[in-house]
């Protein structure tokens, strides 16, 4: 019984969206399940997929909270 956890940031793929859509999540679940079937022969009905959406304030990059990191990269004085 495969158990796959996908961590994604709580940001939408399009401007103004704050999370993945139900359709996008369904595609992720199907795609991962299909991959395990194709590569390992695991039946799709025995594969569990968990999507964990992480709020922006709960992750970082380059030693900074992600919003500060992104702001520094946009700044012409960073570097």
ZATORSE-487639 format. One record per residue (C-alpha): residue number from 0; residue in three letters; z, y, x. Coordinates in pm, whole numbers, always signed. Each point is the difference from the previous one (the first is absolute). Last residue first. Layout:
BEGIN
NODE | num | residuo | Z | Y | X
NODE | NUM | ALA | Z | Y | X
...
END
This chain:
BEGIN
NODE | num | residuo | Z | Y | X
NODE | 78 | UNK | -369 | +4075 | +2298
NODE | 77 | UNK | +60 | +215 | -297
NODE | 76 | UNK | -96 | +368 | -5
NODE | 75 | UNK | -302 | -40 | -232
NODE | 74 | UNK | +234 | -158 | -257
NODE | 73 | UNK | -156 | -283 | -202
NODE | 72 | UNK | +153 | -265 | +228
NODE | 71 | UNK | +343 | +164 | -30
NODE | 70 | UNK | -27 | +1 | -381
NODE | 69 | UNK | -91 | -370 | +2
NODE | 68 | UNK | +301 | -89 | +214
NODE | 67 | UNK | +230 | +212 | -215
NODE | 66 | UNK | -126 | -178 | -315
NODE | 65 | UNK | +36 | -338 | +171
NODE | 64 | UNK | +364 | +43 | +99
NODE | 63 | UNK | -11 | +31 | +378
NODE | 62 | UNK | +18 | -233 | +300
NODE | 61 | UNK | -377 | -43 | +22
NODE | 60 | UNK | -24 | -124 | -356
NODE | 59 | UNK | +240 | -6 | -289
NODE | 58 | UNK | +112 | -182 | -308
NODE | 57 | UNK | +237 | +38 | -294
NODE | 56 | UNK | -70 | +363 | -94
NODE | 55 | UNK | -354 | -93 | -98
NODE | 54 | UNK | +118 | -263 | -250
NODE | 53 | UNK | -89 | -361 | +88
NODE | 52 | UNK | -191 | -208 | -252
NODE | 51 | UNK | +78 | -371 | +31
NODE | 50 | UNK | -272 | -227 | -132
NODE | 49 | UNK | +111 | -362 | -32
NODE | 48 | UNK | -257 | -278 | -1
NODE | 47 | UNK | +87 | -358 | -98
NODE | 46 | UNK | -251 | -277 | +68
NODE | 45 | UNK | +30 | -331 | -188
NODE | 44 | UNK | -260 | +90 | -265
NODE | 43 | UNK | -247 | +101 | +271
NODE | 42 | UNK | +3 | -349 | +148
NODE | 41 | UNK | +52 | +6 | +377
NODE | 40 | UNK | -305 | -126 | +190
NODE | 39 | UNK | +108 | +183 | +314
NODE | 38 | UNK | -288 | +241 | +62
NODE | 37 | UNK | -181 | +15 | -334
NODE | 36 | UNK | +303 | -50 | -225
NODE | 35 | UNK | +215 | +236 | +205
NODE | 34 | UNK | -278 | +260 | -13
NODE | 33 | UNK | -34 | -42 | -379
NODE | 32 | UNK | +370 | +67 | -50
NODE | 31 | UNK | -21 | +308 | +220
NODE | 30 | UNK | -304 | +129 | -188
NODE | 29 | UNK | +144 | -72 | -346
NODE | 28 | UNK | +329 | +175 | +70
NODE | 27 | UNK | -173 | +295 | +168
NODE | 26 | UNK | -249 | +32 | -286
NODE | 25 | UNK | +284 | -5 | -256
NODE | 24 | UNK | +176 | +272 | +198
NODE | 23 | UNK | -314 | +214 | -5
NODE | 22 | UNK | -34 | -49 | -377
NODE | 21 | UNK | +365 | +89 | -61
NODE | 20 | UNK | -61 | +320 | +195
NODE | 19 | UNK | +143 | +65 | +344
NODE | 18 | UNK | +260 | +274 | +7
NODE | 17 | UNK | +46 | +376 | -8
NODE | 16 | UNK | -347 | +100 | -110
NODE | 15 | UNK | -91 | +367 | +34
NODE | 14 | UNK | -270 | -56 | +260
NODE | 13 | UNK | -145 | -352 | -15
NODE | 12 | UNK | +120 | -319 | +167
NODE | 11 | UNK | +345 | +61 | -135
NODE | 10 | UNK | +307 | +39 | +211
NODE | 9 | UNK | +313 | -211 | -23
NODE | 8 | UNK | -63 | -161 | +335
NODE | 7 | UNK | -99 | -363 | +2
NODE | 6 | UNK | +200 | -308 | +98
NODE | 5 | UNK | -167 | -328 | -90
NODE | 4 | UNK | +226 | -304 | -27
NODE | 3 | UNK | -158 | -345 | +1
NODE | 2 | UNK | +170 | -317 | -119
NODE | 1 | UNK | -197 | -320 | +50
NODE | 0 | UNK | +118 | -310 | -188
END
